[in-house]
Amino acid sequence: MPPSPRARHARQVFLVLFAVVALAKMLVAWRLPLFVDEAFYWLEGQHLAPAYSDLPGLTAWLARLGVEVGGQSKLALRLPFLLLSMWVPWLVVRITTREFGERDGWIAGTLALVLPLAGSLGLLALPDAAMAVATLLCVDAGAKLLRRIDAASALELALGLAMGALSHYRFIAVIGVGFVALLLLADGRRALRDVRVWTAIAFGAAAWAPLVAWNFDNADAGLRFQLVDRHPWSFHVDGILFVAIQALLVTPVLFVAMILAAKRGLAENESPRRYFAWLGALVVLGFFVLGFFADTERVSFHWPLPGYLALLPLVPMIMSRWSRLGRVLLWTTSGAGLALVLGYYIAVSVPGLRAHAAAEKWYPSNFAGWRDLSAAVEEVRAGMPAGTRVVADNFKVGAELGFAMGDSAIPVLDHPLNHRHGRAPQLRLWNLETAGRTDWGDAPVLLVVGASEVRYRELLAHFHALCEKVGPLPPPRVLNIDHGRQRFMLFALEGRPAPDATCTAPAMAWVERPASGAVASGTLEVSGWAFKDGVGLQRVELLLDGRPVGEVDYGLRNTGVAAYWGISNDPRHPMVGFRGRVDLTGVEPGRHWLGLRLHGADGSVEDWSEQPLVVER
């Protein structure tokens, strides 16, 4: 039977939008700076293994495949993930068409394209694209098994379970909820009594073997990080924000439609439809409850995506009952949501826009500055002795530099960040964790430090810890990205330090007045403090938009600085305060950036991070 005119129109809309979204994603993926997790997955791909400390093996294997086929580029790295993401809407089309008809199938596929969490899959080389495909394979197979058990459906289930097992620990939630959803249905319980289904389940379970073996060989380090170390497992009220955040990310009208779809699906008589509703609702509600007890420091807004994908086939049924205005609102808000997400990634790719956001909370530090850093490293290393080794102080710097320089063997110092992200065990397995000068001997080393990766109140202690590992720190080459919001320091270390040498560290400073974002005109009063452990500071200059605008009176008494920092050994304490003025006459009205240039007694010159200042007439 030929498709109806409405089905043909829905198909045309889907195909046009699929082409537009695919092209847009390719362009964004080509321009978007490398995210730090992508860089680490590239590094894992360069050290192929069945499983890793933070993930099963599939993400690293796909990353390796991308660069092997397409060369050492961001787009090549992301290409396998982009291709997987393009499979997602087609799977939604297939599932929905079988259960609800062709027109609803194309509509659900179009919803998968504009759903921001699904439509933006594949832009980054992350495990979510493969996990989404695995989820839909399991959903499709489960729905078919509820109607009729056959070898093809069991095989699809096995493939989905295995792919999910190789994608992420988080896929355990999909498996658990899927099993519960089947148990809640009479047809599901019938399916679970069939040997073919259990054969598929056994095949999927076997895919967890590499990850189980890795944890067995490494004292459950990966499992402990995912289930224990990264989560506080104590109640916190932040979980209440889950609904608001998810409504924004799914887009409000579509979010309401999914809630109604789940409610309607649970009232249906047909098992597959109730299966979609149970699976989607339990996944989303499960992560909602988990949000009150789990990790809030790292990104987790994408965790419920498998639940939304399971609910998508039910949404066209709800939309068909809505007025034209309701449907227009759904499509408009969903399309706008996807455009905003893609627009965010485009903004991240534009240095000027990213720099403008340097003072904002949403500043994308994990995307920023890596190209400039690799260029600076090459420049500094060129002036050092032949054979100089590059060493990073944390896994982010090491992985990003590794990708940029094509070097998968950059050593990394032990760093709290490595442990906080579960990467320390893997670095040790690769023999890439270095203790410092005791490992290097007299060899020249270029140490690259990500200063902005450490909380400011912990930064001085971090510098002193570096002194213990490598000796007094020489004058650094300071690289301030986006007004210093992303800040790197390059230390050229040559030879062993004296065993009793005093710790010399980079300068520390704080502008107490004016406050960040202050509005000023005429003459601006500036005050604060600055010090440099080991040698002290000689003078402090004021900068406006990177240009010197005069010196401050440095050496004012401030007893609170030494008392706060405690371990500081600057010989000038407590005379580390400063005060000065900036004449803003003739400065163009608008936003400017106020900074400091710190001159050390050892000849070092370090530009401090800048803060925004609004100049008025």
Disulfide bonds with the S-S distance in Angstrom:
Cys467-Cys503 2.08
